[in-house]
Amino acid sequence: MSGAEQPIRVLVVEDDPVAADAHVMYVGRVPGFTAVGKAHTGAEARRTLDRTPVDLLLLDLHLPDVHGLQLARSLRAAGHHTDVMAVTSARDLTVVREGVSLGVVQYVLKPFTFATLRDRLVRYAEFRGTAGEASGQDEVDRALATLRAPGPVALPKGLSGPTLERVTGALRGSDEGLTAAGVAETVGISRITARRYLEHLVDAGRAGRRPLYGQVGRPELVYRWVRESERGR
């Protein structure tokens, strides 16, 4: 960040004092961001926003006086255009869809590490920094992918980067998808090992799977690479 640029100002809204302090500390450790305060209730957050410029709310959805999405809705109605990054332990996709309609730019599921929050903040900063007129659909898609695409995921024990690259290459090269047996044959590893890598890609949001019916016994799973434009749908 150059000297002329201002840091992105973040208000932490979290009812748990220990968690609030940790989130403030996390924000302060990410270059280009500064925590301008913390609020433990929706009412306190509104008062802070009325007197302090804020670019981003790091918003817990379960506050003692109001649901986080209700707070976001009331802030929009009052003319506050602060971006919102939701922090929650809730995994209800209905809540996620409602949040998208209210302009929630990211979700961070509790519990999370500093590395996870840092990744989301850095992606938000990249997205926020996009300006000018897009030359076409591809440029718009890339801007949105910056915000939505998941960050690098640490490899589970026993998986290696080079083998993951070969599995990824095999999957990306197949339009119809591959079974674990097909990946094993292509890459030169065992079927069990191939399945471990494929399941890791599924967990990371980079691959999808579907059952292949029409055969005796348990249906085989077919894995397909998820293209960049499909992620986050």
Secondary structure, DSSP 8 states (H G I E B T S, - for coil): --TTS--EEEEEE-SSHHHHHHHHHHHHTSTTEEEEEEESSHHHHHHHHHHS--SEEEEESB-SSSBHHHHHHHHHHTT---EEEEEES---HHHHHHHHHTTEEEEEESS--HHHHHHHHHHHHHHHT--S--SSHHHHHHHHHHHHS-------TT--HHHHHHHHHHHHT-SS-EEHHHHHHHHTS-HHHHHHHHHHHHHTTSEEEEEE-SSSSS-EEEEEE--GGGTT-
